[in-house]
Amino acid sequence: MAATHPSPVNRWLAGVWRTAHVTAEHAGGLGLLTWRVTLAIVRLRVRWRDVVDQAYIMGIQSLPIVFVTASLAGIVTSQQGGYQIVSTSPRYLLGTLVVQSVVLELGPLLTAIVLVGRIGARITAELGTMVVSEQIDAFESLGRDPVAILAAPRVIAGIITMPLLVGFADVIGIWAGMIAAELSAGLGREEFLYGARLFWHSWDLFYGFSKAVVFGFVIPIISVHMGLRTRGGAAGVGLTTTQAVMFMILTILILDALFPPLMLQ
């Protein structure tokens, strides 16, 4: 008898079911992990020395790449804005464009993407290696909570350091944009700062730092979640790390798209 093949509709329904199942599984795992991290913090089961160590890794050691990324973002924004604006609009609007672009969007978003590659992938690989080498099982057999030891310090450090890195990126990006505007468009610093102040709102700064706090929570919580789900030895660590990076970037982009309708209306 000839083998029967599922119809396209059945294959589509099966794909939808698998996607919904995986999505629900990840959502439930992230919710449970968030709850356990919250309990560990409330019950003061987190060693603050571990938080300081993680903050150093996430913050101080990330400064060079954040410096480079923010500088390039400010320079490119200034050069493209000068090409598009200066010939048809008042030149001081270039200062507005650079400051608004860096503070509202480029500073938080690019810093988050940098930390996904540098910190998120690292956390996933570290915890994934601990899972496949049964170190997590050893913690649990000794009655020690791996969430309080490994997850909570990373989440706290991410929430603390991300706004600081974004503030640093904002300053560097605006400064680099101002220098580029002076060199490429002949825009003086006084005129640049006049345009920056003309349309400035204090809410813009709050908006940017709100993004930073959310991204600082999302990156470590997803990377810890994916790391603890690792299976299959070294190959599994590599696969899970790749999936975690894709998951984090997609989540950050979705959250970034949700911020304007929620906070800029």
N, C-alpha and C positions, 0 to 999 in steps of 0.2 A: 504494500500500500504506500502511496506517495505521502511524504511527510507534509503535514499542514503547517503553514506559516501564519503567524498572527497578522491580522489586518493592520493597516496604517493607523486606524483609529485606536485599536487596542494598544499598539506600541506607543502612541501619543499619550494615552491615558496612563499607561505604565510609567512613562517618563515623568508625567505630572505627579503621580503618586510618589515616586522615588524622591523627586525634588521636595515635595511637601514633607515627606517623612524626614529627610535629612535636615531641612530647615527647622522643623519642630524639634528635632533632637538637639540641634545646636542651640536653639533658643532656650530650651529647657536646661541644658548643661550650663549655658552662660548665666541664666537666672539663678541656678543653684550655687554656682561658684561665687557670684556676686553676694548672695546671702551669706555664704560661709566666710567670705572675706570681711563682710560687715560685722559678723559676729566676732571674728577674731580681733578686729580693731576695737569694738565696744568692750570686749572682755579683757582688753589690754594684754593679749597674748602675743603681740608683735614685738620683737626686739628692735629697738630704735637704732641700734648700731647697724643692723641689716638695712634699714631704711636709708641711713646715711651712705652706706656703701653703694646701694643701688642708685641713689641720687647722684653720687659722684660719677658712676658709670654712665647714667643717662644724661646728666647735665654737663659736667666739666669736660668729660671726654668727647662730648658731641659738639662742643663749641667750634672747633675748626671747620667741620663740614657745614654747620649752620652758618658760619661767617661767609664761607664761599657761596653757598646757595642764596643767602639773602642779598649779598653783593651783586650777584649776577641777575637776580630778580629785579632789583632796583635799577641796574644799568639798562637791562633790556626794556623795562617799562618806560624809562625815560627816553631812550632812543626811539622806540616806536611811537611814543606819544609825541615827541618832537616832530617826527615825520608827519604825523596825522593832524596835529593841532596848530603848530606854530604858524603855518602858512595861512590859515583861515580863521584863527581865533586869537584872543589876547594871549600873549606868551605866558603870563603868570598862571594860566589854567594848567600848565604842565606841572606846576607844583601841586596843585589839587589832585591831578590824576595820579601822580606817583604816590603821594601820601595815602590817598584813599585806597588805591590798589594794594599797597603793601599792608596797611593796617587791617583792612576789611577782609582781604582774601589771601594774598600771596604769602604774607608772614605766617599765619596759622597753618595754611594748607601745605605749603612746601616744607615747613618744619616738621609737620606730622608725617609726611611721606618720607622724609629723610630718616626720622626715627623708626618708621616701619622697617626700613631696610637695615638700619644699624642696630636697633634695640629689639624690635619685634621678632625679627628672624633669629636673633641671638637667644632670646628667652625661650622661644619655641624649641630651638635645637638643644639648648641646655636641659630643659625639662624633659624633652623627648628622649635624650640620651639617658637621663636618670631613670625614666620609666623602663626602657628596654634593658637596662642593666640592673633592674630590680632595686634600685636605691630608694624609690618611693615606697615600695613594699617594706623595705627595712625600716623606714621611718614609722610606718603604720604598725609594724610588729612591735616596735619599742614604745608604742603609745604616744607618739609625737604626731601632731597634726601637720601634714605637708602644706596645707593651705596657709596656716599661720606662719610657717617657716619660709616658704618659697613664694607664695602668691601675694599675700597681703603687703609685704615690704615693697614689692615691685609696683603694685597698684598705687600705694601711697606715694612712692617716689615719682611715678609718672604724673600724678595729679599735681605734685609740688613743682617739679622741674619744667614741665611743658610750658606753663605760663611764663616762667623766667626765660626760657629759650625763645619764646615768641616775642617777648619784649626786646630781647637782644637782637633778634632778627629784624624787628620793626626799625630799631634805631639804625642798624647797619644798612638795611635796604633803603631807607630814606636818605641817609648820608651819601650812599653810593649813587642813588638817583640824582641827588642835587649836584654832585660832582660831574656826572655824565651830562646833565642838562647844561651845565656851564661850558663843558668842552664841546658838545655836539651842537647845541642850539644857541649858544651865546647868552643863556639866561643867567643873570646875576643871582647871587645867593639871596639878596634882599627881596628881589622880585619873586624868586622861588618860594621863600618863606611867606611872602604876602599871599600868594595863591594858596599855600597850604593852610594858612590861618583863615582865609576868607570863607571857606565852606566847611570848616572843621566843626564837628560835634563831639562832645565828651562821650556820648553814647557809642560812637564808633570804636573807641578804645575798649569800652565794656564789652561790646559785641565781639571784638577780636579775641579778648581774653576769655570770654565765655566759650568760644570755639576751642581755645587752647586747653581749658579744663576738661571739656568733653573728650577731646582727642587724647589727652593725657590719661584718661581713664580707659578709653576704648582699646588703645594699643596694648597695654600690658594685660588687660583682662582677656582679650581674644588670644594673645600669644600664650598665656598660661593655660587657657582652656584647650587650645590645640596641642600644646606640648604634653599635657596630661592624657590626651587621647591617642598618643602615638603608639603604634603597634608595628611589629615586623622588623626589628633590628635596624641596622644602619640605613637600609633602603627606605624603611618606614620613616625614619627621622628626616631624611631628605625630602620625601614626598609630603610629609606633614608640614615641614617648614615652608615649602613652596605653596601649599594650600593656604597656610596661615597668612603669608604675605599677600596673596590675592584677596583673601577674605578681609584683611585689615584695610587694604587700599580701597576696595569696593565699599566697605562700611564707611570709611572716612569721606569718600566722594558723595555717598548718599546723604550722610549727615550734613555735609557742607551745603548740599542743595536744599536741605530742609531749613537751614538757618535763616535765609532771607525772608521767606514767608512768615516765619515764626517771630522774628525779632526786628525786622526792618520795615514792617507795615505801619 
